[in-house]
Amino acid sequence: MLKRQILLLAAVLTGAAGLSGCTTVTDTVSSAWDGATSWVPYVLKPYRADVHQGNLVTSEMALQLEKGMTDAQVQFLLGVPLVQDQFHEGRWDYVYYLQRGDGDTQIRRLTVYFNEDRRVDHWTSDPMPDEQQADQLIFGTIRSFEPRPPKVFVPAAQPATAQTESAPQESGTAPAESVPQKDGTAQ
């Protein structure tokens, strides 16, 4: 009985030692498993949620950065940076990491550099989505975004309220006031 246990232990140890140096067996098993999962229909695969981590910075936010802003103003605009390195005190890194459930990964970076007075010196940035694209990325309605120029708010033109002298006044309304010009004369 003792001989049988010793022989079994020797066989197991010999087999383990032989397989430990052989990577082709594990590579073969791994490639066979990957090949088998590639043809499985999507509905039979387990659900994997999208992973969003870091600072979501939009193109509108990045356009509001100005040279000379204080670090408090930058933090108010962009939030607390993901990375504040002690060895590079004049540098803040805003990183956004998105990993889709299917394994697709997106990384966007915005790095702000400060001078000795803790004022913005310059910054570098990857292309950032606008607010609408960022929302769609979070909800999963789009896979990636095409960088496009941010929308600029242009106020609507105000209708002319001043009436000319030749136009008749309505009853009950006061005449238009004269507006001084730059040279001090009234219009």
Salt bridges, closest charged atoms under 4 A:
ASP50 OD2 - ARG100 NH1 2.89
ASP71 OD2 - ARG118 NE 3.44
ASP85 OD2 - HIS88 ND1 2.81
ASP93 OD1 - ARG91 NE 3.16
ASP102 OD2 - ARG143 NH2 2.83
ASP104 OD2 - ARG143 NH2 3.87
ASP121 OD2 - HIS122 ND1 3.03
ASP130 OD2 - ARG148 NE 2.82
